[in-house]
């Protein structure tokens, strides 16, 4: 009996120690932010929630920032142990479709949603690394709250270390899943087409394939909007080859870009102007526009290419006194014709909402730390997602 009590006591000490550590971490990270309006229409903030990451030295915390201040998301002992944090779109899904969302991952690249349905896709390998995969598709009818599910066994010869879903496109009874796969450091970009009625894999198209060579490395980058779960007719991807020099610097060997059109299943190479190549990793694809932000001490210039017109439009400029540096890049989201921007300024961070049609600044505010005892002049702030909290 003493042996059991000893085991229980040791377990309690371990739990208490871990709990104390996480409570201290949570208290250390419990920073409070608020937005002070400096210009523009305050109504722009009425239903807006900024899911942001606050980083101070090696500590970081997730915050929801609104016109009323900020609340910490995550950081509690239980939440840290679970290792899960759900941004606004998934909090909404869980509230409205709790049964359907049970056990599902919070990765927007696995979902599709329209007015009537919510679709979830996931690749899984039951035996572990290098084994064959199954594809499971769950479909919720939002009008009846009824759900259905089916599973497809991938061909035996299809064996990968992992498959990561990036986008789901649904049209005319076809479910198209954009995903990257990897086996022995050889990466592939796939478009899997599933016939929803027949519940079978209709086509597996390998859009891009790269092999890491002895003297160079390679990666595939996808630029579609990560947080969007509705259909986008295009996606942009880059196949980059690079190598590391003796001083540790990374040198690009080649980085061609390609535009894929879901509507006609066509792919074409897209050329970025030489003067914008240094900013290629900042690219944002939104609808039929490709945006390339370029930032200076005078503010931000949004270069815009229209896919359907096949031409560069007049750049849109937003002027503000930024502190341009390599350490902290501006954090940007483009949604529904508006620019949402957080950038470092002299007295903290600027939050700006801009109209992309007119180039007009709709709202400007300073994000500042309320509890001065937590003040760290070198903190960083990044947008994770802008969420319009209209019920």
CORGI-V965750 format. One record per backbone hydrogen bond with DSSP energy under -0.5 kcal/mol. CO is the residue of the C=O (numbers start at 1). NH is the residue of the N-H. E is the energy in kcal/mol with one decimal. If there is no record, write none. Layout:
co->CO nh->NH e->E
co->CO nh->NH e->E
This chain:
co->1 nh->5 e->-2.1
co->2 nh->6 e->-2.4
co->3 nh->7 e->-2.0
co->4 nh->8 e->-2.5
co->5 nh->9 e->-2.6
co->6 nh->10 e->-2.4
co->7 nh->11 e->-2.3
co->8 nh->12 e->-2.4
co->9 nh->13 e->-2.2
co->10 nh->14 e->-2.3
co->11 nh->15 e->-2.6
co->12 nh->16 e->-2.7
co->13 nh->17 e->-2.5
co->14 nh->18 e->-2.7
co->15 nh->19 e->-2.8
co->16 nh->20 e->-2.7
co->17 nh->21 e->-2.2
co->18 nh->22 e->-2.4
co->19 nh->23 e->-2.3
co->20 nh->24 e->-2.2
co->21 nh->25 e->-2.4
co->22 nh->26 e->-2.6
co->23 nh->27 e->-2.5
co->24 nh->28 e->-2.5
co->25 nh->29 e->-1.9
co->26 nh->30 e->-0.5
co->27 nh->30 e->-0.8
co->29 nh->31 e->-2.9
co->32 nh->370 e->-3.3
co->32 nh->371 e->-0.7
co->34 nh->36 e->-0.6
co->34 nh->368 e->-2.7
co->35 nh->37 e->-0.6
co->36 nh->366 e->-2.6
co->39 nh->364 e->-2.9
co->40 nh->42 e->-0.7
co->41 nh->44 e->-1.7
co->42 nh->45 e->-2.0
co->43 nh->46 e->-1.4
co->45 nh->48 e->-1.0
co->45 nh->67 e->-0.6
co->47 nh->389 e->-3.6
co->49 nh->51 e->-0.7
co->49 nh->387 e->-3.0
co->50 nh->52 e->-0.8
co->50 nh->65 e->-2.5
co->51 nh->384 e->-3.5
co->51 nh->385 e->-1.8
co->52 nh->54 e->-0.5
co->52 nh->63 e->-2.8
co->53 nh->55 e->-0.5
co->53 nh->382 e->-2.0
co->54 nh->61 e->-2.3
co->55 nh->380 e->-2.8
co->56 nh->59 e->-2.4
co->59 nh->56 e->-3.2
co->61 nh->54 e->-3.0
co->62 nh->73 e->-3.1
co->63 nh->52 e->-3.0
co->63 nh->65 e->-0.6
co->64 nh->71 e->-1.9
co->65 nh->50 e->-3.0
co->66 nh->69 e->-1.6
co->69 nh->66 e->-3.1
co->71 nh->64 e->-2.7
co->72 nh->74 e->-0.5
co->73 nh->62 e->-0.8
co->76 nh->80 e->-2.7
co->77 nh->81 e->-2.3
co->78 nh->82 e->-2.4
co->79 nh->83 e->-1.7
co->79 nh->84 e->-1.0
co->85 nh->87 e->-0.6
co->87 nh->90 e->-1.2
co->87 nh->91 e->-2.0
co->88 nh->92 e->-2.3
co->89 nh->93 e->-1.7
co->90 nh->94 e->-2.7
co->91 nh->95 e->-2.2
co->92 nh->96 e->-2.4
co->93 nh->97 e->-3.2
co->97 nh->101 e->-2.3
co->98 nh->102 e->-0.7
co->99 nh->102 e->-0.7
co->101 nh->104 e->-2.2
co->105 nh->107 e->-1.1
co->106 nh->108 e->-0.5
co->107 nh->110 e->-2.4
co->108 nh->111 e->-1.8
co->110 nh->121 e->-2.3
co->112 nh->119 e->-3.2
co->116 nh->142 e->-2.8
co->116 nh->143 e->-0.6
co->117 nh->114 e->-2.1
co->118 nh->140 e->-2.8
co->119 nh->112 e->-2.0
co->120 nh->138 e->-2.6
co->122 nh->136 e->-2.8
co->124 nh->126 e->-0.5
co->124 nh->134 e->-2.8
co->128 nh->131 e->-1.6
co->131 nh->160 e->-1.0
co->133 nh->154 e->-2.3
co->134 nh->124 e->-2.3
co->134 nh->136 e->-0.5
co->135 nh->152 e->-2.9
co->136 nh->122 e->-1.9
co->137 nh->150 e->-2.0
co->138 nh->120 e->-2.8
co->139 nh->148 e->-2.5
co->140 nh->118 e->-1.8
co->140 nh->142 e->-0.8
co->141 nh->145 e->-2.3
co->141 nh->146 e->-0.6
co->146 nh->141 e->-3.2
co->148 nh->139 e->-3.1
co->150 nh->137 e->-2.7
co->152 nh->135 e->-2.9
co->152 nh->154 e->-0.6
co->155 nh->158 e->-2.1
co->157 nh->159 e->-1.2
co->158 nh->133 e->-0.7
co->160 nh->130 e->-1.0
co->162 nh->182 e->-1.8
co->164 nh->180 e->-2.3
co->167 nh->178 e->-2.6
co->169 nh->176 e->-3.5
co->171 nh->174 e->-1.8
co->173 nh->196 e->-2.7
co->174 nh->171 e->-2.2
co->174 nh->176 e->-0.6
co->175 nh->177 e->-0.5
co->175 nh->194 e->-2.7
co->176 nh->169 e->-2.9
co->176 nh->178 e->-0.6
co->177 nh->179 e->-0.5
co->177 nh->192 e->-2.6
co->178 nh->166 e->-3.5
co->178 nh->167 e->-1.4
co->179 nh->190 e->-3.3
co->180 nh->164 e->-3.0
co->181 nh->188 e->-2.3
co->182 nh->161 e->-3.3
co->182 nh->162 e->-1.3
co->183 nh->186 e->-1.5
co->185 nh->187 e->-0.7
co->185 nh->212 e->-0.7
co->186 nh->183 e->-1.7
co->187 nh->210 e->-2.8
co->188 nh->181 e->-2.4
co->188 nh->190 e->-0.6
co->189 nh->207 e->-2.6
co->189 nh->208 e->-1.3
co->190 nh->179 e->-2.1
co->191 nh->205 e->-2.3
co->192 nh->177 e->-2.9
co->192 nh->194 e->-0.5
co->193 nh->202 e->-2.6
co->193 nh->203 e->-1.7
co->194 nh->175 e->-2.5
co->194 nh->196 e->-0.8
co->195 nh->199 e->-1.7
co->195 nh->200 e->-1.2
co->200 nh->195 e->-2.6
co->200 nh->202 e->-0.6
co->203 nh->193 e->-3.0
co->204 nh->206 e->-0.6
co->205 nh->191 e->-2.3
co->205 nh->207 e->-0.9
co->208 nh->189 e->-3.1
co->210 nh->187 e->-0.8
co->211 nh->213 e->-0.6
co->217 nh->242 e->-2.5
co->219 nh->240 e->-2.6
co->221 nh->238 e->-2.6
co->223 nh->285 e->-1.2
co->225 nh->228 e->-1.2
co->229 nh->113 e->-2.1
co->233 nh->262 e->-2.7
co->233 nh->263 e->-0.6
co->235 nh->260 e->-3.0
co->236 nh->223 e->-3.1
co->237 nh->258 e->-2.8
co->238 nh->221 e->-2.7
co->238 nh->240 e->-0.7
co->239 nh->256 e->-0.7
co->240 nh->219 e->-2.2
co->241 nh->253 e->-3.1
co->241 nh->254 e->-1.6
co->242 nh->217 e->-3.4
co->243 nh->251 e->-3.3
co->245 nh->248 e->-2.0
co->249 nh->245 e->-3.1
co->249 nh->251 e->-0.5
co->250 nh->252 e->-0.5
co->251 nh->243 e->-2.3
co->254 nh->241 e->-3.0
co->256 nh->239 e->-2.2
co->257 nh->270 e->-2.6
co->258 nh->237 e->-2.4
co->259 nh->268 e->-2.1
co->260 nh->235 e->-1.7
co->260 nh->262 e->-0.6
co->261 nh->265 e->-1.3
co->261 nh->266 e->-0.9
co->266 nh->261 e->-3.0
co->268 nh->259 e->-3.1
co->270 nh->257 e->-0.6
co->273 nh->276 e->-1.6
co->273 nh->277 e->-0.8
co->274 nh->277 e->-0.8
co->276 nh->279 e->-1.9
co->277 nh->280 e->-1.9
co->279 nh->282 e->-2.2
co->280 nh->283 e->-1.3
co->284 nh->286 e->-0.6
co->284 nh->291 e->-3.3
co->286 nh->289 e->-2.0
co->288 nh->307 e->-2.9
co->289 nh->286 e->-2.8
co->289 nh->291 e->-0.5
co->290 nh->305 e->-2.5
co->291 nh->284 e->-2.6
co->292 nh->303 e->-2.2
co->294 nh->301 e->-2.8
co->296 nh->299 e->-1.4
co->298 nh->320 e->-1.4
co->299 nh->296 e->-2.6
co->300 nh->318 e->-2.9
co->301 nh->294 e->-2.6
co->301 nh->303 e->-0.7
co->302 nh->316 e->-2.3
co->303 nh->292 e->-2.6
co->304 nh->313 e->-3.0
co->305 nh->290 e->-2.7
co->305 nh->307 e->-0.6
co->306 nh->310 e->-1.1
co->306 nh->311 e->-1.5
co->311 nh->306 e->-2.9
co->313 nh->304 e->-0.5
co->316 nh->302 e->-3.6
co->318 nh->300 e->-2.7
co->320 nh->322 e->-1.6
co->321 nh->346 e->-0.5
co->322 nh->324 e->-0.8
co->327 nh->329 e->-0.5
co->330 nh->332 e->-0.6
co->331 nh->342 e->-2.4
co->333 nh->335 e->-0.5
co->333 nh->340 e->-3.0
co->335 nh->338 e->-1.6
co->337 nh->356 e->-2.3
co->338 nh->335 e->-2.1
co->339 nh->354 e->-2.3
co->340 nh->333 e->-2.3
co->341 nh->352 e->-2.6
co->342 nh->331 e->-2.9
co->343 nh->350 e->-3.2
co->344 nh->323 e->-2.2
co->345 nh->348 e->-1.6
co->348 nh->345 e->-2.4
co->349 nh->367 e->-3.3
co->350 nh->343 e->-1.7
co->351 nh->365 e->-2.0
co->352 nh->341 e->-2.4
co->353 nh->362 e->-2.3
co->353 nh->363 e->-1.7
co->354 nh->339 e->-2.7
co->354 nh->356 e->-0.6
co->355 nh->359 e->-2.4
co->360 nh->355 e->-3.0
co->360 nh->362 e->-0.7
co->362 nh->41 e->-2.5
co->363 nh->353 e->-2.5
co->364 nh->38 e->-2.6
co->364 nh->39 e->-1.9
co->365 nh->351 e->-3.2
co->366 nh->36 e->-2.9
co->366 nh->368 e->-0.7
co->367 nh->349 e->-1.3
co->368 nh->34 e->-2.2
co->368 nh->370 e->-0.5
co->370 nh->372 e->-1.2
co->371 nh->374 e->-2.3
co->372 nh->375 e->-1.8
co->376 nh->379 e->-1.9
co->380 nh->55 e->-2.7
co->382 nh->53 e->-2.5
co->385 nh->51 e->-3.2
co->385 nh->387 e->-0.5
co->387 nh->49 e->-2.6
co->387 nh->389 e->-0.9
co->388 nh->390 e->-1.8
co->389 nh->391 e->-0.6
